[in-house]
C-alpha cells in the first residue's frame, strides 16, 4: 500500500487509462457513499487515499475536513490546487459538488502525470 500521490508521481497511470478509470470509479463510489450519508469531504487530494499497488484497490484515509451537507462551518484549510473555485472565493456558499471538482483534478493528474 502507498499513498495515491506517490503512485501518481511514478506515472503508473499515464499509459493505462483503464486502470486510472477503474480507480476513479472507486473514488466516486467512496464519495457517493459519503454524500448519500449526508457528508461532504471538502479536501480530497491524492494524499487522502491509499492504493494497493497490485490490485489498485483504493481506501480513503483522511476525514478531518468532513462536515454534514448543508451545515457549513468556516472554510477548511485545504490544498488550493484541488479546491473548487467557490471554496476559494465564496465563504460558506459551496456544496458537495466541491468533492466532484477535486476528483476531476485527481483524474487529470493520474492521466497526465502533472497538475493542471
N, C-alpha and C positions, 0 to 999 in steps of 0.2 A: 504494500500500500504506500502511496505517496500523495502529496497534495496535487490537485489538478493543475495548479500553477506550475509545479515542477515538471509535470508530464507534458504540458503545453510547451514549456520552454525547450524541450527536447525535440520539438516539431513532430511528435508522434502521430498527429492527425493530418498534417499537411497533404499527404498523398493518400489518405484513407477517409474519404468523405462518408462512407457508410459507417465506420466506427465513430466518427465525430457526430453524425446524425443520431446514432444509437445512444450515445452519451447524453446528447442534448434532450433526446426523448425521455431519458431517465430523469434529467434535471427538471423538465417540465412536469413530469409525474410527481416529483417530490414537492415542487412549488404548488401544484394543483391541490395536493393533499393539505398543505398549509392553508391555502386560500379557502378550500372547502370547509375547513375548521375555523374560519374567521381570523386567520393570522396572516400578516404580511411580513416579509423578511426585512426589506428596505436596504440591505447592504450585501447583495450577492456579488461575490468575486470568485475567481478560481481558487483562492485560498480558503474559501468557505466549504470546499469539498475535498474529500479524498477519493482516490480511484485505485482499484485493484489493477495493477499493471498487466495482468494476464487476462482476466475476464472482462475488464473495463466496467466492472460494477461500481456505481457511484454512491457515495454517502455524504449527507450534509452534516457538517460539524458545528458551525458557528450559528447560534441562535440568539446572540447577545443583543441584537438590534430589533428583534421581532416586536411587533405590537398588534393589538387587535385591530382589525379592519374597521374603520370608522371612528376609532378613538386615537386621534393623533396627539402625540407628545411632541416635544421640541425635536427639531431635525437631528437625527443621529450623526455622529462623526463618521462619515463614510468616505470611501475612496472615490474621488470625483470622476475618475475615468469610467467607472461603472454606474454612476448615478444618472438617472433621468434628468433632463433639464429642469423639470418642475421641482425636483428636490433641491436644486441648487438656487433657483431664482425665486421660488414662492414658498415662504414659510408656512407649513401646515396645510397646503392645498393639494396634496397628492393622494393617490390611492394605490391599490395593489398592482396597477399596471407598471409601477416603477420596477417591480420584480421582473416583469417580462422584458422591459428595456435592458436590464442587466444581463439577462440570458442571451439576448441578441448580441451584446458586446462580447460576451464569453464565446459564443459560437463563432463570431468573426475571428477572434484570436486563435481559436482551435484550427480553423481552416487556413488562415494565412500566416500564423506564427508571429504576428505583430499586433499591436493595439491600433485601433482606428485613429 
